[in-house]
């Protein structure tokens, strides 16, 4: 159960820690992490069954085709009957805040995992693919990589609990009402064209079932826009697959083999920078101790008292 300090949301999420975390060679390493976002209707375990991401990742790590990474599977909707699209909807729950801020902050504070940043990835399927693209563009300093598998790139209507009460019947709502500026900011295939020149965004991986023309067209169009920021945007078109589990299983290995080395490199850099800061701080404390020992610490003179 992760209770969001910023969003006020409490949900049961899943966290997978690789075997490497208990091995001596990794004892001082803070691991990268990937948030995997499910579709709708769906739940976090969708990545476990039917997509088998855990044995897939284990096999790839053992074969040297992926780097060890912590997997975080949050509940993005609060129930299979809802579709919140990881959005902070007007008058609704702060779903984006929960997924992009509360959950990564909890994991980084509770496990030997890097702080949110370039060593974190976010990836999703279908609705989760939209979530991943949208969160990556709206929270670019909290993720270094993003993956959209059969995702769409413009928000749909939400299906929210009536009166925002958990467990209530779902009702269709416009997530942004008539706020066009907020809608634009949460429409990845439009918002990306409004980013300032030189904007730094996470690296992207895209995938779609080759038999789903709409998914393929959406991925290809978004890829063209991404290439203004990322020279080589992988696009995996999974053969003999549509908007289904065959596409998502087929894209898992290519995505993990692309994303985990990138995040591992960023984690190693973050660890090296942290070790350097610690070493500099220790050296500074040692120098201060030596100066004090030698009587070289200069203390400010006492301020004289002025009689009135």
Secondary structure by P-SEA (a helix, b strand, c coil): ccccccccbbbbbbbbbccccccccccccbbbbbbbbbcccccccccccccaaaaaaaaaaaaccccbbbbbbccccccccccccccccccccaaaaaaacaaaaaaaaccccccccccbbbbbccaaaaaaaaaaaaccccccccccccccccccccccccccccccbbbbbcccccaaaaaaaaccccccccccccccccbbbbbbccccaaaaaaaaaaaaaacccccbbbbbbcccccccaaaaaaaaaaaaaacaaaaaaaaaaaaaaaaaaaaaaaaaaaaaaaaaaaccccccccbbbbcc
